[in-house]
Amino acid sequence: MKLLVLKAVNSKDQINIIKLKGSLISKGYTEIIHIEDHDEEFHINSFMVSQKNRSEVHNFIKDFLSKAELDYTVTIVKE
């Protein structure tokens, strides 16, 4: 999966982005998240997810983004 993450975020959003990544790892959805520059505004965060967990992970991320009000800060760009 790939997430497009805005680089310029406030400290509250930055903490929530870190919590999202930590939750993905602690729930066992992935072991590592790769971060690379996309352009001047965004990073790409990519990680492997098993085919059987893909839908569950997608729903988890969407719910997390909604609750943390990160809908405009983090976008799922590839599943």
Secondary structure, 3 states (H helix, E strand, C coil): CEEEEECCCCHHHHHHHHHHHHHHHHCCCCCCCEEEECCCCEEEEECCCCHHHHHHHHHHHHHHHHHCCCCCCEEEEEC
